[in-house]
Amino acid sequence: MVDKELLFPYDKLRDEQKQLIEDTRKAIDEGKNFLVHAPTGLGKTIGVLGPALKHAIENNKTVFFLTSRHTQHLLAIKTLRDIDRNFSIGINCCDLIAKKWMCSQPGAENMPSAEFNEYCKALREDKLCEFFENSRKKGKLSSKAEAALEQIKAKMPADTEIINTICRNEKLCPYETAMFLAKKANVIIADYNYMFNARIRDNFLLKSGKKIKESIIIVDEGHNLPQRCRNMLSEKLSTYAITMAIKEAKKFGYHEEIEKLSFLLEVMKDLASGLEEKEEEYVLKREFVKKIDDVMNYDEVQDRFMIIGDEIREQQRRSFIGSIARFMDMWKGPDKAYGRTINIKETKYGIVLTLNYRCLDPSIISKEVVNESKATIMMSGTLTPTEMYADLLGFKNYVMKEYRDIFSERNRLNLIVEDVTTKYTARNNEQYKKTAEILAEITNAVPGNSFVFFPSYQLRNYVHRHFESQSRKRIFLELRGMSTEEKNKFLAGFKGNKKRGGVMLGVAQGSFGEGVDLPGDLLECVIIVGVPLQKPDLETRDLIAYYDEKFGEGMNYGYIYPAITKAMQNAGRCIRSEKDRGVVVFMDARYAWDSYRKCFPADWNMQITKRWKERVGEFFKSSNSE
């Protein structure tokens, strides 16, 4: 059902999808924010992008499609191309990724983001970046850049790869060229940072001439936004960074600063005195500042480190001294809605102390954006409980809706096994044996591949010892900190084992818990062992206390609900389209509790069972007979 009125370019429009389109259009027309929980496979992207684009074109607005995943950039571009191919409405699109990934300077993509920004600024100010210099002439676009811009416009809607390729061939700055492209764009696809990081946003809006109040903002995978916003306002300082800063000072001849940095190292050790490995404790703002002020002036040291950092970046891409200056500046920030701790950990660099300044309240930066925009639409397949996200991000004047999973009943079997638990007080060898036995019975009954997610690597390893001898499938063990290359190789091996069937034993917060698509028969079962609760560290305790004071929902918002969201994300690896079929098993007695079950969509039809082996076998037998 191709429909120009809806800007819907596809033949099949499902009822639930049509309702999403109509609800989105209504929210935008009324200037309301819209929080959307919609399952994978519903067609969320076209469901919100179509009506948003139509309103933008008719009312001279700009659509911002914000996502942290490269695959979602490509999906948004594909959707725009399908719309333009069917309706020829002349879409002007600007696709942006992180600035360092667009940079043509060799090695820029390997730099920490904050370091890259300072490096880029220094090169531009000193006129040392040929790509930037080639792109502008007397503050305007150079003729060479104008020609490149015309090439890009001819390929609209153009993705970042097209922009980067054309600009690099002409030795131009892709980012600066994209800024000119953004000025006339009616759709801008970008990372969250372009709208929620105040410094990046202000610079971007100034260059592009866009205004928040004239924008319709679509936040994809919105369940990730609270944590991303908190991270944007957080900073840390480690003894490793200080040690590297001392080496940096020696390398570039800043001998006076070596003594200051060495003293800073002693301050860190003093703050952590008495701490055992893996321990942590609170630190007051004045403690750190006073220990430095007692020997040298805190602000003068910070300013000096900042200047030196800028000087070093003129000679190399990053500066540890500059990063220390940035931390010292952040540390002077407010106490309200922030936590300050120091911890000690064993790392590949040895024992490392880390001083943390952690934001607890994401609404500090999100509320001004979502409430100033024409409308902000936040969507996810795991945006439940939806009220929590409205609270955490400071939404006002909003509507919210949960759309049913149209594939769930016939395509997915959702089971709860309450015979085991990973509660800390119940952990013992007998519990690990029982868990391994049930895992083996379920995965052996699955014809193809299974993913199993645990709360931690340690717990995974305890269960694996017993599971290994009982499983008839090839076992794949996820490793900590896998590189992209290692991850891709691991997945390729797992996919290649689908006929015989394999079992991946991983971790909920690891490499494969989110953002991995294994459609069709590449993955037929996902099992979540235990509840992936955060370690009850000082930051978690701070979150619970802060959310309890602000919302009266401390334990839920700060501890339980984020774990349920993570479990749902893990479960979502199984059903990625209307053709996929699979089993999802939640293995922990707590999933049967009302306080946990209410977090799951009603149409998931969660069933408690003690006949797990038979239920799984029956499901796949019925699948094969259809």
TIBAKE-394075 format. One record per residue (C-alpha): residue in three letters; x, y, z. Coordinates in steps of 0.5 Angstrom, whole numbers, padded with zeros to 4 digits, always signed. Layout:
BEGIN
alaXYZ
...
This chain:
BEGIN
met+0000+0000+0000
val+0004+0006-0003
asp+0001+0012+0000
lys+0004+0019-0001
glu+0000+0022+0004
leu+0003+0018+0009
leu+0010+0018+0005
phe+0010+0011+0006
pro+0014+0007+0000
tyr+0012+0000+0001
asp+0007-0005-0001
lys+0005-0007+0006
leu+0002-0003+0011
arg+0000-0007+0018
asp-0005-0004+0022
glu+0000-0003+0028
gln+0004+0001+0024
lys-0001+0005+0021
gln-0003+0007+0028
leu+0004+0009+0030
ile+0004+0013+0024
glu-0002+0017+0026
asp+0000+0017+0033
thr+0006+0020+0031
arg+0003+0025+0026
lys-0002+0027+0032
ala+0004+0028+0037
ile+0008+0033+0032
asp+0002+0037+0030
glu+0000+0038+0037
gly+0007+0040+0039
lys+0008+0034+0044
asn+0013+0029+0046
phe+0012+0022+0044
leu+0015+0016+0048
val+0014+0010+0044
his+0015+0002+0046
ala+0015-0002+0039
pro+0017-0009+0038
thr+0023-0010+0033
gly+0020-0012+0026
leu+0014-0007+0027
gly+0017-0002+0022
lys+0019+0004+0027
thr+0024+0007+0023
ile+0019+0009+0017
gly+0013+0009+0022
val+0016+0016+0025
leu+0021+0018+0020
gly+0015+0019+0014
pro+0010+0023+0018
ala+0016+0027+0021
leu+0019+0029+0014
lys+0012+0030+0012
his+0011+0035+0017
ala+0018+0038+0016
ile+0017+0039+0009
glu+0011+0043+0010
asn+0012+0047+0015
asn+0020+0049+0014
lys+0022+0044+0020
thr+0028+0040+0020
val+0028+0033+0022
phe+0034+0030+0027
phe+0034+0022+0027
leu+0039+0021+0033
thr+0042+0014+0033
ser+0049+0011+0036
arg+0049+0005+0031
his+0052+0005+0024
thr+0047+0000+0022
gln+0041+0005+0024
his+0044+0010+0020
leu+0044+0006+0014
leu+0037+0004+0015
ala+0035+0011+0016
ile+0038+0013+0009
lys+0035+0007+0006
thr+0028+0009+0008
leu+0029+0016+0006
arg+0032+0013-0001
asp+0025+0009-0001
ile+0021+0015+0000
asp+0025+0019-0005
arg+0025+0014-0010
asn+0017+0013-0010
phe+0015+0020-0009
ser+0021+0025-0012
ile+0020+0030-0006
gly+0027+0032-0006
ile+0030+0030+0000
asn+0036+0034+0003
cys+0040+0029+0008
cys+0046+0030+0012
asp+0049+0024+0015
leu+0054+0025+0021
ile+0058+0021+0025
ala+0063+0023+0030
lys+0067+0028+0028
lys+0074+0024+0029
trp+0071+0018+0024
met+0070+0024+0019
cys+0077+0027+0020
ser+0082+0025+0014
gln+0088+0026+0019
pro+0091+0019+0019
gly+0090+0016+0026
ala+0085+0021+0028
glu+0079+0015+0029
asn+0084+0012+0035
met+0084+0018+0039
pro+0079+0019+0045
ser+0074+0024+0043
ala+0076+0029+0048
glu+0083+0029+0046
phe+0081+0029+0039
asn+0077+0036+0039
glu+0083+0039+0042
tyr+0087+0037+0037
cys+0083+0039+0031
lys+0082+0046+0035
ala+0089+0047+0035
leu+0090+0045+0028
arg+0085+0049+0025
glu+0087+0055+0029
asp+0094+0054+0027
lys+0092+0053+0020
leu+0096+0046+0020
cys+0090+0042+0017
glu+0090+0042+0009
phe+0083+0039+0009
phe+0080+0045+0013
glu+0084+0050+0009
asn+0082+0047+0003
ser+0075+0047+0005
arg+0074+0055+0006
lys+0076+0061+0003
lys+0075+0068+0007
gly+0070+0064+0012
lys+0066+0061+0006
leu+0066+0055+0002
ser+0072+0054-0003
ser+0070+0053-0010
lys+0073+0046-0009
ala+0068+0045-0004
glu+0063+0047-0007
ala+0064+0043-0013
ala+0064+0037-0008
leu+0058+0039-0005
glu+0054+0039-0012
gln+0057+0032-0013
ile+0054+0030-0006
lys+0047+0033-0008
ala+0047+0029-0014
lys+0047+0023-0010
met+0042+0025-0005
pro+0040+0022+0000
ala+0047+0021+0001
asp+0050+0017+0007
thr+0057+0019+0011
glu+0061+0014+0006
ile+0059+0018+0000
ile+0061+0025+0004
asn+0067+0022+0006
thr+0070+0019+0000
ile+0068+0025-0005
cys+0071+0030+0000
arg+0078+0025+0001
asn+0079+0025-0006
glu+0079+0032-0007
lys+0083+0033+0000
leu+0077+0037+0003
cys+0075+0036+0011
pro+0068+0032+0010
tyr+0066+0035+0017
glu+0066+0042+0014
thr+0063+0040+0008
ala+0058+0037+0011
met+0056+0043+0016
phe+0054+0047+0009
leu+0050+0041+0007
ala+0047+0041+0014
lys+0044+0048+0013
lys+0039+0046+0007
ala+0038+0039+0010
asn+0031+0037+0012
val+0033+0031+0015
ile+0040+0030+0019
ile+0042+0023+0021
ala+0047+0024+0027
asp+0050+0021+0034
tyr+0046+0023+0040
asn+0052+0028+0042
tyr+0050+0032+0036
met+0044+0034+0040
phe+0045+0032+0047
asn+0053+0034+0048
ala+0052+0042+0050
arg+0059+0044+0047
ile+0058+0040+0040
arg+0051+0042+0040
asp+0052+0049+0040
asn+0058+0049+0035
phe+0054+0045+0030
leu+0047+0049+0031
leu+0052+0055+0030
lys+0055+0053+0024
ser+0049+0049+0021
gly+0044+0055+0022
lys+0039+0050+0025
lys+0035+0052+0032
ile+0032+0047+0037
lys+0025+0050+0037
glu+0025+0049+0029
ser+0027+0041+0030
ile+0023+0035+0030
ile+0028+0030+0034
ile+0027+0023+0033
val+0031+0019+0038
asp+0033+0012+0036
glu+0034+0006+0041
gly+0032+0011+0047
his+0033+0006+0052
asn+0041+0008+0052
leu+0040+0016+0052
pro+0040+0016+0060
gln+0046+0013+0061
arg+0049+0016+0055
cys+0047+0023+0058
arg+0050+0021+0064
asn+0057+0019+0061
met+0057+0026+0057
leu+0057+0030+0064
ser+0062+0025+0068
glu+0070+0025+0068
lys+0075+0021+0071
leu+0082+0021+0073
ser+0087+0015+0074
thr+0094+0014+0076
tyr+0095+0011+0070
ala+0094+0017+0066
ile+0098+0021+0071
thr+0104+0016+0070
met+0103+0017+0062
ala+0103+0025+0063
ile+0109+0025+0067
lys+0113+0021+0061
glu+0109+0026+0057
ala+0112+0032+0061
lys+0119+0029+0060
lys+0119+0027+0053
phe+0117+0035+0051
gly+0122+0038+0057
tyr+0116+0041+0062
his+0121+0039+0068
glu+0117+0044+0073
glu+0111+0040+0071
ile+0114+0033+0073
glu+0114+0035+0080
lys+0107+0037+0080
leu+0105+0031+0077
ser+0109+0027+0082
phe+0105+0030+0087
leu+0098+0029+0084
leu+0100+0022+0084
glu+0102+0022+0091
val+0095+0026+0093
met+0091+0020+0089
lys+0095+0015+0093
asp+0093+0019+0100
leu+0086+0019+0098
ala+0086+0011+0097
ser+0090+0010+0103
gly+0087+0004+0107
leu+0083+0001+0101
glu+0084-0006+0099
glu+0084-0009+0091
lys+0077-0008+0088
glu+0075-0003+0094
glu+0072+0004+0093
glu+0070+0010+0098
tyr+0067+0017+0097
val+0071+0023+0096
leu+0069+0030+0098
lys+0070+0035+0093
arg+0074+0040+0098
glu+0079+0034+0100
phe+0082+0033+0093
val+0082+0041+0092
lys+0085+0042+0099
lys+0091+0037+0098
ile+0093+0040+0092
asp+0092+0048+0095
asp+0096+0046+0101
val+0102+0045+0097
met+0101+0049+0090
asn+0095+0053+0087
tyr+0089+0049+0084
asp+0087+0053+0079
glu+0094+0056+0077
val+0096+0048+0076
gln+0090+0047+0072
asp+0091+0053+0068
arg+0098+0051+0067
phe+0096+0044+0065
met+0091+0046+0060
ile+0096+0051+0056
ile+0101+0045+0056
gly+0096+0040+0053
asp+0095+0045+0048
glu+0102+0046+0046
ile+0103+0038+0046
arg+0097+0037+0041
glu+0101+0041+0036
gln+0106+0036+0036
gln+0102+0030+0037
arg+0095+0028+0037
arg+0093+0027+0044
ser+0096+0030+0051
phe+0095+0026+0058
ile+0097+0033+0061
gly+0091+0036+0058
ser+0086+0031+0060
ile+0088+0032+0067
ala+0087+0039+0066
arg+0080+0037+0064
phe+0078+0033+0070
met+0081+0038+0075
asp+0076+0043+0071
met+0070+0038+0072
trp+0072+0036+0079
lys+0070+0043+0081
gly+0063+0042+0079
pro+0057+0042+0083
asp+0055+0036+0088
lys+0048+0036+0087
ala+0046+0030+0082
tyr+0053+0028+0082
gly+0057+0023+0086
arg+0065+0023+0088
thr+0069+0016+0089
ile+0076+0013+0088
asn+0077+0006+0087
ile+0082+0001+0086
lys+0083-0004+0081
glu+0088-0009+0078
thr+0088-0008+0070
lys+0093-0010+0065
tyr+0097-0004+0067
gly+0098-0006+0074
ile+0094-0004+0080
val+0090+0003+0078
leu+0087+0008+0082
thr+0081+0012+0079
leu+0078+0018+0082
asn+0071+0019+0079
tyr+0066+0025+0078
arg+0060+0021+0076
cys+0053+0025+0074
leu+0047+0022+0077
asp+0042+0026+0073
pro+0041+0025+0065
ser+0036+0031+0065
ile+0041+0036+0067
ile+0042+0036+0059
ser+0036+0032+0056
lys+0031+0036+0059
glu+0032+0043+0055
val+0033+0039+0048
val+0027+0035+0049
asn+0022+0040+0051
glu+0025+0046+0047
ser+0024+0042+0040
lys+0018+0042+0036
ala+0017+0035+0038
thr+0022+0030+0041
ile+0020+0022+0039
met+0024+0017+0043
met+0023+0010+0041
ser+0025+0003+0043
gly+0023-0004+0043
thr+0025-0004+0050
leu+0022+0003+0053
thr+0019+0000+0059
pro+0017+0002+0064
thr+0016+0008+0059
glu+0014+0013+0065
met+0021+0012+0068
tyr+0024+0014+0061
ala+0020+0020+0062
asp+0022+0022+0069
leu+0029+0021+0068
leu+0030+0025+0062
gly+0025+0031+0064
phe+0020+0030+0059
lys+0014+0035+0059
asn+0008+0035+0055
tyr+0008+0028+0053
val+0004+0022+0051
met+0007+0015+0051
lys+0004+0009+0048
glu+0006+0001+0048
tyr+0005-0002+0041
arg+0003-0010+0041
asp+0008-0015+0038
ile+0005-0017+0032
phe+0009-0023+0031
ser+0010-0026+0039
glu+0005-0031+0040
arg+0006-0035+0033
asn+0013-0034+0033
arg+0016-0034+0040
leu+0016-0038+0046
asn+0017-0034+0052
leu+0019-0039+0058
ile+0021-0037+0066
val+0024-0043+0069
glu+0024-0041+0077
asp+0028-0047+0079
val+0034-0043+0079
thr+0037-0037+0081
thr+0043-0033+0081
lys+0042-0029+0088
tyr+0048-0028+0091
thr+0046-0031+0098
ala+0044-0037+0094
arg+0050-0038+0090
asn+0053-0045+0091
asn+0056-0051+0087
glu+0049-0055+0087
gln+0046-0048+0084
tyr+0051-0048+0079
lys+0050-0056+0077
lys+0043-0055+0077
thr+0043-0049+0072
ala+0048-0053+0068
glu+0043-0059+0067
ile+0037-0054+0065
leu+0041-0051+0060
ala+0044-0057+0057
glu+0037-0060+0057
ile+0034-0054+0053
thr+0040-0052+0048
asn+0040-0060+0047
ala+0033-0059+0045
val+0034-0053+0040
pro+0035-0055+0033
gly+0040-0050+0031
asn+0044-0044+0035
ser+0043-0042+0042
phe+0046-0035+0046
val+0046-0036+0053
phe+0047-0029+0057
phe+0050-0029+0064
pro+0050-0023+0069
ser+0058-0024+0070
tyr+0064-0028+0067
gln+0065-0031+0073
leu+0058-0034+0074
arg+0059-0036+0067
asn+0065-0040+0068
tyr+0062-0043+0074
val+0057-0046+0070
his+0061-0048+0064
arg+0065-0053+0068
his+0059-0057+0069
phe+0055-0055+0063
glu+0061-0057+0058
ser+0060-0065+0059
gln+0053-0065+0059
ser+0052-0061+0052
arg+0052-0064+0045
lys+0053-0058+0042
arg+0059-0054+0040
ile+0061-0049+0046
phe+0063-0042+0044
leu+0066-0038+0050
glu+0065-0030+0049
leu+0072-0027+0052
arg+0073-0020+0055
gly+0074-0014+0051
met+0074-0017+0044
ser+0076-0013+0039
thr+0072-0012+0033
glu+0076-0016+0029
glu+0075-0022+0034
lys+0068-0021+0035
asn+0067-0021+0027
lys+0071-0028+0027
phe+0067-0031+0033
leu+0060-0029+0030
ala+0062-0032+0023
gly+0064-0039+0027
phe+0058-0039+0030
lys+0054-0037+0024
gly+0057-0043+0020
asn+0055-0048+0026
lys+0048-0047+0025
lys+0046-0054+0022
arg+0049-0057+0027
gly+0048-0052+0033
gly+0052-0049+0037
val+0051-0045+0044
met+0055-0039+0046
leu+0056-0037+0053
gly+0057-0030+0054
val+0055-0024+0059
ala+0049-0019+0059
gln+0053-0013+0059
gly+0058-0016+0054
ser+0060-0016+0046
phe+0053-0019+0044
gly+0048-0017+0049
glu+0045-0012+0044
gly+0046-0009+0037
val+0048-0016+0034
asp+0043-0018+0029
leu+0042-0026+0027
pro+0036-0027+0023
gly+0033-0033+0020
asp+0035-0039+0023
leu+0042-0037+0025
leu+0039-0036+0032
glu+0034-0040+0035
cys+0034-0039+0042
val+0036-0034+0047
ile+0037-0036+0055
ile+0038-0031+0060
val+0041-0034+0066
gly+0040-0029+0072
val+0038-0022+0073
pro+0044-0018+0070
leu+0044-0013+0076
gln+0049-0008+0076
lys+0054-0009+0082
pro+0051-0005+0088
asp+0057-0001+0088
leu+0057+0007+0091
glu+0055+0009+0084
thr+0049+0005+0084
arg+0048+0007+0091
asp+0048+0014+0090
leu+0043+0013+0084
ile+0038+0009+0088
ala+0038+0015+0094
tyr+0038+0020+0088
tyr+0032+0017+0085
asp+0029+0016+0091
glu+0029+0023+0093
lys+0027+0026+0086
phe+0022+0020+0084
gly+0020+0016+0090
glu+0023+0010+0086
gly+0030+0009+0088
met+0031+0002+0088
asn+0027+0001+0081
tyr+0030+0006+0077
gly+0037+0006+0080
tyr+0037-0002+0080
ile+0032-0007+0078
tyr+0029-0003+0072
pro+0035-0002+0068
ala+0037-0010+0069
ile+0030-0012+0066
thr+0032-0007+0060
lys+0038-0011+0059
ala+0035-0018+0060
met+0030-0015+0055
gln+0035-0013+0050
asn+0039-0020+0051
ala+0032-0023+0049
gly+0031-0019+0043
arg+0037-0022+0039
cys+0032-0028+0038
ile+0027-0025+0034
arg+0029-0020+0029
ser+0023-0020+0023
glu+0017-0023+0022
lys+0020-0029+0019
asp+0024-0031+0025
arg+0022-0036+0030
gly+0025-0038+0037
val+0025-0039+0044
val+0027-0034+0050
val+0028-0037+0057
phe+0029-0033+0063
met+0032-0037+0068
asp+0031-0034+0075
ala+0026-0035+0080
arg+0025-0027+0081
tyr+0023-0027+0074
ala+0016-0030+0076
trp+0015-0024+0082
asp+0010-0019+0080
ser+0015-0013+0081
tyr+0019-0016+0075
arg+0014-0019+0071
lys+0010-0013+0070
cys+0016-0010+0066
phe+0015-0014+0061
pro+0010-0013+0055
ala+0004-0016+0056
asp+0003-0019+0049
trp+0010-0023+0051
asn+0006-0028+0055
met+0011-0030+0059
gln+0010-0037+0062
ile+0012-0041+0068
thr+0014-0048+0067
lys+0018-0054+0069
arg+0017-0058+0063
trp+0022-0054+0059
lys+0025-0059+0055
glu+0018-0062+0053
arg+0016-0054+0051
val+0022-0053+0047
gly+0022-0059+0043
glu+0014-0058+0042
phe+0015-0051+0039
phe+0020-0053+0034
lys+0017-0059+0032
ser+0011-0055+0031
ser+0015-0050+0027
asn+0018-0055+0022
ser+0011-0058+0021
glu+0008-0051+0019
